[in-house]
Amino acid sequence: MTGRLFAESSGSSAADRDAVGRSDDGAVGADLNWAGNYRFTAPRLAEPQSVAELAAVIRQPGPVRALGTRHSFNDIADTSGTLISTAGLPAGVEIDADARLATVGAGMRYGIAARALQEHGWALHNMGSLPHISIGGAVATGTHGSGNTNGTLSSAVHALEYVDHRGELVVTDRGHPDFGALVVAAGAFGVTTRLTLDVQPSYLVQQDAWDGIAWADFLADPDALLGSGYSVSVLTHWGVPELEHVWVKTRLSEEEAAVGLAPERSLLGGIREPAGLALEPNLTERGVPGPWNERLPHFRLETVPSRGEELQTEYFVRRSDAAAALSAVRELAGVIDPLLGLSEFRTVAADEQWLSGAYGRDTLAIHFTWLPDDAGVRAVLPLIERALEPFGARPHWGKLHLFDAERIAAVVPRLADARAVYERLDPEGRFANAHLRRLGIR
């Protein structure tokens, strides 16, 4: 691939340690995940600084699992053997302008790669709310971003490189018959080292906040709100009469950005917040056009994101079922809201990744950011999952849910096909763990 290489240092040690190392943006203990709700049990952590070092670790006997920036809320990344941090692997962004592709290190944070792309006039189609998450980990767990016509983050993956169970480097792309199983795979078959992503010329986005939109008006026509911008997020509790926050991110041309969005613009009877309001310092700017990478995420790259100690859950249903599914969950407002920090609703376009939450269907993502009450959350999850069962809800792989293998198989149509690929590529189960077996992925 032709292009320039823009190096980004990751700053990790090459030495193996006896415990999982501390995260640099919010983990509260040396062996905890970012949120502090899960304590890793793996007896060893390896921090390879090259693909050769990674291969050497994998060639040693025993189970292994890749570890990204630890933004999962369950045991999906844990192992009884060796955790392998991807943070120290070669980073950088290599752009092929002719092909509109960029190759990035799997351990890089999305925000760092996005900043490098923007500096050279290129962009991704979508970003998650946190720019701090690793590219490899976010793709592997089906993280999605927002927008009726925007695919998940994984939908931009054109090719990937990974080290397999033999310690051999493998390169594969969209033309391979297994590719649909390999992109969103929860680390089930190897350790991804680099990904090649579709890119496009840089663009501008303006983010605006709207208040005063009634729940009833939203449910009467969810698409009128969720389709009102390039990327839309609804943030609210369930038992209130009005949606608490609606963030609309509008893609603008240079000419439109110079003029700005008309202040009289109306949205389902809501009122747009005036520009210049004081925001929490970790939130991205509103009311003013700016580069895509500084508006599509909710949080600024240079700050500590979100609460940290929160718990998170998310389910995916058909976008056409939005009103019915949200109404069903709203019946549980009395038991949900006392445990809830905030819920968020976003849409994402259908994709072809077999284990993606948006596989084969335009999707509404129903997200819960919980207060740090594990027992309380686990008590209410069965009620939510029962309410969403008629809509074929799929869980986010990296967040809290109570699905088992039977229930996963009922809502993920290509689960068996994906599992067959993983068993063939990793016949000894080196990359399997208790979590993947519990869900029937391995």
C-alpha positions as CSV (number, residue, x, y, z in Angstrom):
1,M,0.0,0.0,0.0
2,T,1.3,3.4,-0.9
3,G,1.1,6.4,1.4
4,R,2.8,8.2,4.3
5,L,3.2,6.7,7.7
6,F,2.4,8.9,10.7
7,A,3.8,7.2,13.8
8,E,2.1,7.4,17.2
9,S,3.9,6.1,20.3
10,S,2.0,4.0,22.7
11,G,4.4,4.1,25.6
12,S,4.0,0.5,27.0
13,S,6.6,-1.7,28.7
14,A,7.7,-4.9,26.9
15,A,8.0,-6.9,30.1
16,D,5.5,-9.5,31.2
17,R,4.0,-8.8,34.6
18,D,2.1,-11.0,37.1
19,A,-1.0,-8.8,37.1
20,V,-3.0,-6.7,34.6
21,G,-1.4,-3.2,34.3
22,R,-3.3,-0.1,35.2
23,S,-5.2,1.7,32.5
24,D,-4.2,5.3,31.8
25,D,-7.7,6.8,31.6
26,G,-9.9,5.7,34.5
27,A,-9.3,2.2,35.8
28,V,-9.3,2.3,39.6
29,G,-7.0,-0.6,40.3
30,A,-4.1,-2.5,38.8
31,D,-6.2,-5.5,37.8
32,L,-9.5,-3.8,37.0
33,N,-11.3,-2.8,33.9
34,W,-11.9,0.9,33.0
35,A,-15.1,1.1,35.0
36,G,-13.7,-0.8,38.0
37,N,-16.6,-3.3,38.0
38,Y,-14.6,-6.3,36.8
39,R,-11.4,-7.7,38.3
40,F,-9.3,-9.7,35.8
41,T,-8.4,-13.2,36.9
42,A,-5.6,-13.9,34.3
43,P,-2.4,-14.8,36.0
44,R,-0.1,-13.2,33.4
45,L,0.0,-10.1,31.2
46,A,2.2,-9.8,28.2
47,E,3.0,-6.4,26.6
48,P,4.6,-7.1,23.2
49,Q,6.1,-4.2,21.4
50,S,6.3,-5.8,18.0
51,V,4.4,-8.5,15.9
52,A,7.4,-10.8,16.4
53,E,7.1,-10.4,20.2
54,L,3.4,-11.0,20.0
55,A,4.0,-14.2,17.9
56,A,6.5,-15.4,20.4
57,V,3.9,-15.0,23.2
58,I,1.3,-16.9,21.3
59,R,3.6,-19.7,20.5
60,Q,4.0,-20.4,24.2
61,P,1.4,-23.0,25.4
62,G,-1.8,-22.2,27.2
63,P,-4.9,-19.9,26.6
64,V,-4.4,-16.4,25.4
65,R,-6.7,-13.3,25.0
66,A,-6.2,-9.9,23.5
67,L,-6.7,-6.9,25.8
68,G,-7.4,-3.4,24.5
69,T,-8.3,-0.3,26.5
70,R,-10.5,-2.3,28.9
71,H,-13.8,-0.5,28.1
72,S,-15.8,-3.8,28.3
73,F,-18.0,-4.3,31.3
74,N,-17.9,-8.1,31.6
75,D,-15.4,-10.9,31.4
76,I,-15.2,-11.0,27.6
77,A,-11.4,-10.2,27.5
78,D,-10.3,-12.4,30.5
79,T,-8.5,-15.7,30.3
80,S,-7.1,-18.4,32.5
81,G,-3.8,-18.0,30.8
82,T,-2.1,-14.9,29.3
83,L,-3.6,-11.6,28.5
84,I,-1.9,-9.8,25.7
85,S,-2.1,-6.0,25.7
86,T,-2.2,-4.6,22.2
87,A,-1.2,-1.1,23.4
88,G,2.5,-1.5,22.6
89,L,2.1,-2.9,19.1
90,P,3.3,-0.7,16.2
91,A,0.8,2.1,15.8
92,G,0.5,4.8,13.1
93,V,-1.8,5.6,10.2
94,E,-0.9,4.8,6.7
95,I,-3.1,6.4,4.0
96,D,-3.6,5.2,0.5
97,A,-5.3,8.2,-1.1
98,D,-6.0,6.6,-4.4
99,A,-7.8,3.6,-2.8
100,R,-9.4,5.8,0.0
101,L,-8.0,3.4,2.6
102,A,-6.1,3.9,5.8
103,T,-4.2,1.2,7.7
104,V,-4.0,1.6,11.5
105,G,-2.6,-0.2,14.5
106,A,-5.2,-2.3,16.3
107,G,-4.1,-0.9,19.7
108,M,-4.4,2.7,18.7
109,R,-7.2,4.8,20.2
110,Y,-9.8,5.9,17.7
111,G,-9.3,9.6,18.6
112,I,-5.5,9.4,17.9
113,A,-6.0,7.8,14.6
114,A,-8.8,10.2,13.7
115,R,-6.7,13.2,14.6
116,A,-3.9,11.9,12.2
117,L,-6.5,11.4,9.5
118,Q,-7.9,14.9,9.9
119,E,-4.5,16.5,9.8
120,H,-4.0,15.0,6.3
121,G,-7.5,15.8,5.0
122,W,-9.2,12.4,5.6
123,A,-12.0,11.1,7.7
124,L,-13.9,8.1,9.0
125,H,-17.6,7.8,8.3
126,N,-18.5,7.3,12.0
127,M,-17.1,7.3,15.5
128,G,-18.3,6.1,18.9
129,S,-19.1,8.4,21.8
130,L,-15.7,7.7,23.4
131,P,-12.6,8.5,21.2
132,H,-10.5,6.8,23.9
133,I,-11.3,3.2,22.9
134,S,-8.9,1.0,21.0
135,I,-9.7,0.5,17.3
136,G,-9.2,-3.3,17.5
137,G,-11.3,-3.7,20.6
138,A,-14.1,-1.5,19.5
139,V,-14.4,-3.2,16.1
140,A,-14.2,-6.7,17.7
141,T,-17.1,-6.1,20.1
142,G,-19.4,-4.3,17.6
143,T,-19.2,-0.7,18.8
144,H,-21.3,1.4,16.5
145,G,-21.5,5.1,16.6
146,S,-24.7,6.7,15.3
147,G,-26.7,7.6,12.2
148,N,-29.6,6.1,10.2
149,T,-27.4,5.8,7.1
150,N,-24.1,5.2,9.0
151,G,-22.8,1.6,9.4
152,T,-21.1,0.4,12.6
153,L,-17.4,1.1,13.1
154,S,-16.7,-2.4,11.9
155,S,-18.5,-1.7,8.6
156,A,-15.5,0.4,7.6
157,V,-13.1,-2.5,7.9
158,H,-11.6,-3.4,4.5
159,A,-8.9,-5.7,5.6
160,L,-7.2,-6.9,8.8
161,E,-4.0,-8.6,9.9
162,Y,-3.9,-11.0,12.8
163,V,-1.6,-13.5,14.5
164,D,-3.1,-16.9,14.6
165,H,-2.9,-19.8,17.0
166,R,0.4,-20.9,15.5
167,G,2.0,-17.5,15.9
168,E,1.8,-16.8,12.2
169,L,0.8,-13.4,10.7
170,V,-2.3,-13.7,8.5
171,V,-3.8,-11.0,6.2
172,T,-7.4,-11.1,5.0
173,D,-9.9,-8.8,3.4
174,R,-13.4,-8.4,2.2
175,G,-12.9,-10.8,-0.7
176,H,-12.4,-13.7,1.7
177,P,-15.4,-16.0,2.4
178,D,-14.7,-15.9,6.2
179,F,-14.5,-12.2,6.4
180,G,-18.0,-11.7,7.8
181,A,-17.0,-13.8,10.8
182,L,-13.6,-12.2,11.4
183,V,-14.3,-8.5,11.9
184,V,-16.8,-8.5,14.8
185,A,-15.4,-11.7,16.5
186,A,-14.8,-10.8,20.2
187,G,-11.2,-12.0,19.9
188,A,-12.4,-15.5,19.2
189,F,-9.7,-16.6,16.6
190,G,-6.5,-14.6,17.0
191,V,-5.0,-11.2,18.0
192,T,-5.5,-8.4,15.4
193,T,-2.5,-6.3,14.8
194,R,-3.6,-3.9,12.1
195,L,-6.9,-2.9,10.3
196,T,-7.4,-1.2,7.0
197,L,-10.4,1.1,7.0
198,D,-12.4,2.9,4.4
199,V,-11.8,6.7,4.6
200,Q,-13.3,9.7,2.8
201,P,-12.3,13.4,2.5
202,S,-12.6,15.3,5.7
203,Y,-15.9,17.0,6.5
204,L,-17.4,19.4,9.0
205,V,-20.0,18.7,11.6
206,Q,-22.1,21.0,13.8
207,Q,-23.5,19.5,17.0
208,D,-26.6,21.1,18.5
209,A,-28.6,20.2,21.6
210,W,-32.4,20.3,21.8
211,D,-34.7,20.4,24.8
212,G,-38.4,20.2,25.4
213,I,-39.3,17.3,23.1
214,A,-42.1,15.2,24.5
215,W,-41.7,11.4,24.9
216,A,-45.1,11.1,23.3
217,D,-44.1,13.1,20.2
218,F,-40.9,11.0,19.9
219,L,-42.7,7.7,20.1
220,A,-45.3,8.9,17.5
221,D,-42.6,9.1,14.9
222,P,-39.2,8.0,16.1
223,D,-37.6,8.4,12.6
224,A,-38.5,12.1,12.6
225,L,-36.1,12.6,15.4
226,L,-33.5,9.9,14.9
227,G,-33.2,10.8,11.2
228,S,-32.9,14.6,11.8
229,G,-29.1,14.7,11.5
230,Y,-26.1,12.8,10.2
231,S,-25.8,11.4,13.8
232,V,-28.4,11.7,16.5
233,S,-28.4,10.8,20.2
234,V,-31.3,10.8,22.5
235,L,-30.4,10.9,26.2
236,T,-33.0,10.6,28.9
237,H,-34.6,8.8,31.8
238,W,-37.6,6.7,31.1
239,G,-40.3,8.0,33.5
240,V,-40.0,11.7,32.6
241,P,-42.5,13.5,30.3
242,E,-39.9,15.1,28.0
243,L,-36.6,13.7,26.6
244,E,-33.8,15.3,28.6
245,H,-31.3,15.9,25.9
246,V,-31.3,15.4,22.1
247,W,-27.9,15.9,20.4
248,V,-28.1,16.3,16.6
249,K,-24.9,16.3,14.7
250,T,-25.3,17.8,11.2
251,R,-22.8,17.3,8.4
252,L,-22.1,20.5,6.6
253,S,-20.4,21.7,3.5
254,E,-17.8,24.5,3.7
255,E,-20.4,26.9,2.4
256,E,-23.1,25.8,4.9
257,A,-20.6,26.0,7.8
258,A,-19.7,29.5,6.8
259,V,-23.4,30.6,7.0
260,G,-24.3,28.4,10.0
261,L,-27.5,26.6,10.9
262,A,-30.6,28.8,11.1
263,P,-31.4,29.5,14.7
264,E,-35.1,29.2,14.1
265,R,-34.9,25.6,13.0
266,S,-37.5,23.5,14.9
267,L,-37.5,19.8,15.8
268,L,-40.7,18.1,17.1
269,G,-41.6,21.2,19.1
270,G,-38.2,21.3,20.8
271,I,-36.0,24.3,21.4
272,R,-32.4,24.4,20.3
273,E,-30.0,25.4,23.0
274,P,-28.2,28.7,22.2
275,A,-24.5,28.5,21.2
276,G,-22.0,29.4,23.8
277,L,-23.6,27.6,26.8
278,A,-21.1,26.4,29.4
279,L,-20.5,22.6,28.9
280,E,-18.8,20.1,31.1
281,P,-15.2,20.3,30.1
282,N,-15.0,16.8,28.8
283,L,-17.8,17.2,26.3
284,T,-17.3,18.1,22.6
285,E,-18.3,21.6,21.5
286,R,-21.9,22.4,20.5
287,G,-23.4,25.2,18.3
288,V,-20.2,25.8,16.2
289,P,-19.1,23.8,13.1
290,G,-15.9,21.9,13.5
291,P,-13.9,18.9,12.2
292,W,-15.8,15.6,12.2
293,N,-13.4,14.0,14.8
294,E,-14.1,16.8,17.3
295,R,-17.9,16.6,16.9
296,L,-19.0,13.0,16.3
297,P,-17.7,11.7,19.6
298,H,-19.5,12.9,22.8
299,F,-16.3,13.3,24.7
300,R,-13.0,15.1,24.1
301,L,-9.9,13.0,23.5
302,E,-7.7,15.0,25.7
303,T,-10.0,14.7,28.8
304,V,-11.0,11.8,31.0
305,P,-14.3,10.6,29.6
306,S,-17.6,10.0,31.2
307,R,-18.0,8.8,34.8
308,G,-15.6,5.8,34.8
309,E,-17.3,3.9,37.7
310,E,-20.5,3.4,35.8
311,L,-22.0,0.1,34.5
312,Q,-23.3,-0.2,30.9
313,T,-25.8,-2.3,29.1
314,E,-27.0,-2.1,25.5
315,Y,-29.5,-4.0,23.3
316,F,-30.1,-3.8,19.5
317,V,-33.5,-4.0,17.9
318,R,-34.9,-3.3,14.4
319,R,-35.2,0.4,13.8
320,S,-38.8,-0.2,12.5
321,D,-39.6,-1.6,16.0
322,A,-38.3,1.5,17.8
323,A,-41.6,2.9,19.1
324,A,-42.9,-0.5,20.2
325,A,-39.6,-1.6,21.8
326,L,-39.1,1.7,23.7
327,S,-42.7,1.7,24.8
328,A,-42.3,-1.8,26.3
329,V,-39.2,-0.8,28.2
330,R,-40.8,2.5,29.4
331,E,-43.3,0.3,31.2
332,L,-40.4,-0.5,33.6
333,A,-39.5,3.1,34.3
334,G,-40.2,2.8,38.0
335,V,-37.6,0.1,38.5
336,I,-35.1,1.3,35.9
337,D,-34.8,5.0,36.7
338,P,-33.6,4.7,40.3
339,L,-30.6,2.7,39.1
340,L,-30.0,4.8,36.0
341,G,-27.5,7.5,35.2
342,L,-28.9,8.0,31.7
343,S,-30.2,6.1,28.7
344,E,-29.2,6.8,25.2
345,F,-30.9,5.8,21.9
346,R,-29.0,5.8,18.6
347,T,-29.5,4.3,15.2
348,V,-27.1,2.4,12.9
349,A,-27.5,1.1,9.4
350,A,-27.5,-2.6,8.6
351,D,-24.2,-4.3,7.9
352,E,-22.8,-7.7,6.8
353,Q,-20.7,-8.6,9.9
354,W,-22.1,-11.9,11.1
355,L,-21.9,-11.1,14.9
356,S,-22.7,-7.4,14.6
357,G,-25.7,-6.2,16.5
358,A,-26.8,-4.6,13.2
359,Y,-26.3,-7.6,11.0
360,G,-28.9,-7.7,8.3
361,R,-31.2,-5.0,9.7
362,D,-31.3,-1.3,10.3
363,T,-31.0,-1.0,14.0
364,L,-31.9,1.0,17.1
365,A,-29.4,0.8,19.9
366,I,-31.0,1.1,23.4
367,H,-28.3,1.9,25.9
368,F,-28.3,2.1,29.7
369,T,-25.6,3.9,31.7
370,W,-26.1,2.6,35.2
371,L,-25.1,3.8,38.6
372,P,-22.5,1.5,40.2
373,D,-25.0,-0.9,41.7
374,D,-24.1,-4.3,40.3
375,A,-26.7,-6.3,42.3
376,G,-29.5,-3.8,41.5
377,V,-28.7,-3.8,37.8
378,R,-28.5,-7.6,37.5
379,A,-32.0,-7.7,39.2
380,V,-33.6,-5.4,36.6
381,L,-31.8,-6.9,33.5
382,P,-34.2,-9.9,33.3
383,L,-37.2,-7.6,33.2
384,I,-35.7,-5.5,30.4
385,E,-34.6,-8.5,28.4
386,R,-38.1,-10.0,28.8
387,A,-39.7,-6.8,27.5
388,L,-37.4,-6.7,24.5
389,E,-37.6,-10.4,23.7
390,P,-40.5,-10.0,21.2
391,F,-38.3,-7.7,19.2
392,G,-35.3,-10.1,18.8
393,A,-33.0,-7.9,20.8
394,R,-29.3,-8.6,20.6
395,P,-26.9,-7.6,23.4
396,H,-23.7,-5.6,22.9
397,W,-20.9,-8.1,23.4
398,G,-18.9,-5.8,25.7
399,K,-21.6,-4.7,28.1
400,L,-23.6,-6.3,30.9
401,H,-26.4,-8.7,29.9
402,L,-27.8,-12.1,31.0
403,F,-28.0,-13.9,27.6
404,D,-26.9,-17.5,27.4
405,A,-25.9,-19.6,24.4
406,E,-29.5,-20.7,23.6
407,R,-30.8,-17.1,23.7
408,I,-27.9,-15.8,21.6
409,A,-28.5,-18.4,19.0
410,A,-32.1,-17.4,18.7
411,V,-31.3,-13.8,17.8
412,V,-27.9,-14.0,16.0
413,P,-28.7,-15.9,12.8
414,R,-25.1,-16.7,11.7
415,L,-23.8,-17.6,15.1
416,A,-23.2,-21.3,14.1
417,D,-21.5,-20.2,10.9
418,A,-19.2,-17.9,12.8
419,R,-18.4,-20.5,15.5
420,A,-17.4,-23.0,12.8
421,V,-14.9,-20.5,11.3
422,Y,-13.4,-19.9,14.8
423,E,-13.1,-23.6,15.5
424,R,-11.4,-24.2,12.2
425,L,-9.0,-21.3,12.6
426,D,-8.2,-22.1,16.3
427,P,-8.7,-25.9,16.6
428,E,-7.1,-26.0,20.1
429,G,-9.3,-23.3,21.5
430,R,-6.3,-21.0,22.4
431,F,-8.4,-17.9,22.1
432,A,-11.5,-19.3,23.7
433,N,-12.5,-18.4,27.2
434,A,-15.4,-19.0,29.6
435,H,-17.3,-16.0,28.3
436,L,-17.3,-17.1,24.7
437,R,-18.2,-20.6,25.6
438,R,-21.1,-19.4,27.8
439,L,-22.5,-17.5,24.8
440,G,-21.9,-20.3,22.2
441,I,-19.4,-18.2,20.3
442,R,-16.8,-20.9,20.9
